């Protein structure tokens, strides 16, 4: 059973860059069967897909965030990462890392990590 | 505004059945049989309960079922139980751009 675990700072100031990592255990980030992605939930709002990376480094991003988002993968460490630049209070959210196959079958999720943006 | 439209809330009594709708467009739900549904309890990770419109992952109760007609998908929960009280989200593939779109979520209350 694959397990995912997010890590990274929980508090940022406006204009800083959010950096999160997701460690994969019980499975391989080198698998060609899955994408590895990030989904966030802002306070009082629904889920929002942020972006995803394939084992070979191919990426897909939410168009509304594309100019600020980078998702990358390090198969040798069995982990993938999220960077979101120029954050504002609107980027305050719980960020989940997740595995997905079949395009949008997000079948394994991390527990989520709260990232707050405040001056 | 979310790309997929769901009702904000639904409710039902134990033992009853409820259906949650997920309205999309010809760019997502209407074109691809790639709709998934998630159950989300507060403070926990979302759980995949339906994928590819109608399929259930191993271990998910047969009380959960999915369907699609035109540009809309639906999730039906039969034999409601107290533990079903949660927020439910639909998600659809929408082509290479924007790839994945979620609905705004539906809060299910079991009366």
Interface residues (C-beta under 8 A of the other chain):
Chain A: X37 X39 X45 X46 X47 X48 X49 X52 X60 X61 X62 X63 X96 X100 X102 X103 X104 X105 X106 X107 X109 X110 X111 X112
Chain B: X2 X32 X34 X35 X36 X38 X40 X44 X45 X46 X47 X48 X51 X52 X57 X87 X89 X91 X92 X93 X96 X97 X98 X99 X100 X101 X102 X103 X104 X105
